[in-house]
Amino acid sequence: MSSHLLRSSATRRLLPFDLAQPGNDRYPIPDYHHDDLIRLLKDQTDAIAGHTQKGVEFLERIGTFAKERALIEEEYAAKLRTLAKKSLGRKKEDEEASKNFTYVRSFANLLRELESLAGQHEVIGERIRKEVIPFVAARANVHRAQRKQCLSDLQAIHTNLTTAMDHLFKAQKHYGKTFKEAEAAFLKYAKADKNMEISRLDLDKAKNNAQMRSNISEEAKHAYAHALQCANDAQTAHYSQLLPEALARMRAIDLERINDTKIAMELCIASEVDVRPIIARCHEDMKMAIEQIDPIQDTAMVVEQFKTGYMHPPPIQFEDLGRPDTCLNVGGEMQPHMDVTLKRGVLSGGKKDSKGVSRKQSMHQKFFGGGDKHKADANGDYGQLPPQQRIRRLQAKVAELEKEREKCQQSKEGLARMKQVYTDNPKMGNAADCENQLCQYEKEIESINQQINKFRLLIDDIQVQTNLPLG
């Protein structure tokens, strides 16, 4: 009895753990799933990585938008220029109409301002192409590189934590195995101690085996405790320092990327806002050009251009053909000259000696002129035009000749001063060389004066004939 109690007390002294230690039936070692724990440790970093990837792609979308916007602005500017040039016209009659009519001149000015407006759209496209697109491309490359480095750092700290956890799980598993083996050895020893038939040698062997298993379990316990401490330290450093720092860097990258997106959008708007005052000035100039349209002046110009100045036609006189029975002679026969008159179809005014059938002058030619005698002559006196238009052309010709005369007069005066300088200082030139040129200028001036007098006489003559006021 006392021997049994002694063996029981010895058994209790040899037990390495009490009931509160893990590994017994009441407090089993928890069984974690390795993959689930790894997913927990990653702590949504994959979602954050995906978000930052989408952010960089969004910044690149801004660059694609800028490229297409610049292309649209340039195409729009080119089409505006083409439309303005097409609508402006370059024909001589268009230029003449622009000089004479305010609405044509205003439309031409509007088209010129439209070309200026097209130039501002070219400026917008050029600024977007030079400022926005390179900025977005450069910043997107920087953000991609920073994101790649940050993801590499995240992968490294996850790998370190996973390694520590793997070592902990292995140490825990080994500790649990050795603990169960030691527990089984002590149970076997306790059973042998209760068996009075077992030899002392077998009992000592069971005791030594239990003690050895206890020592192995103790070493595994210390290894597990060390691995647990390392894993806890790694986990603490991971969640309190390494992971927050990596996520903070990731957030800083995303913050910088959002700011760059904002800057890119601002550059797009600035390229348009900066030219807005110029565009507004173009619109103001267009309005001013439209306000210059004067309908009364334009219609008066039409009257001035197309009024003929002809005298009003005189009243048509009644032409009495006499009595129809006078065509017969006393014997009832038709007179020969009356037969010829009726055959020709002319009631009066026929020529007796004409060999062909004469055509009666049309009413337009009778009252307003026309025919061969109104063809342009070689003298340039506009004889083919109606009187009032002819006066206007002759007055314009006189003004042109007066300008030419003034130019020749100024050249003559300059040459005369040069001659005087040569006369005063022969070293500077020969005064005789200027004589021929002075004579030539005098002849030209005399010729111009003759033409001016000629055209003025024509104006006076037409004025007298048509009884129209000059001017």
Secondary structure, DSSP 4 states (H G I P E B T S, - for coil): -HHHHHHHHHHHHH-SS-TTSTTSSSSPPP---HHHHHHHHHTTHHHHHHHHHHHHHHHHHHHHHHHHHHHHHHHHHHHHHHHHHHHH---HHHHHHHHH-HHHHHHHHHHHHHHHHHHHHHHHHHHIIIIIHHHHHHHHHHHHHHHHHHHHHHHHHHHHHHHHHHHHHHHHHHHHHHHHHHHHHHHHHHHHHH-TTS-HHHHHHHHHHHHHHHHHHHHHHHHHHHHHHHHHHHHHHIIIIIHHHHHHHHHHHHHHHHHHHHHHHHHHHHHHHTTHHHHHHHHHHHHHHHHT--HHHHHHHHHHHH---PPPPPPPPP-----GGGGB-TTSPBPHHHHHHHHHT-SS---SS-SSPPPPPPHHHHHH--SGGGSPPTT-S-TTS-HHHHHHHHHHHHHHHHHHHHHHHHHHHHHHHHHHHHHH-GGG--TTHHHHHHHHHHHHHHHHHHHHHHHHHHHHHHHHHHT----
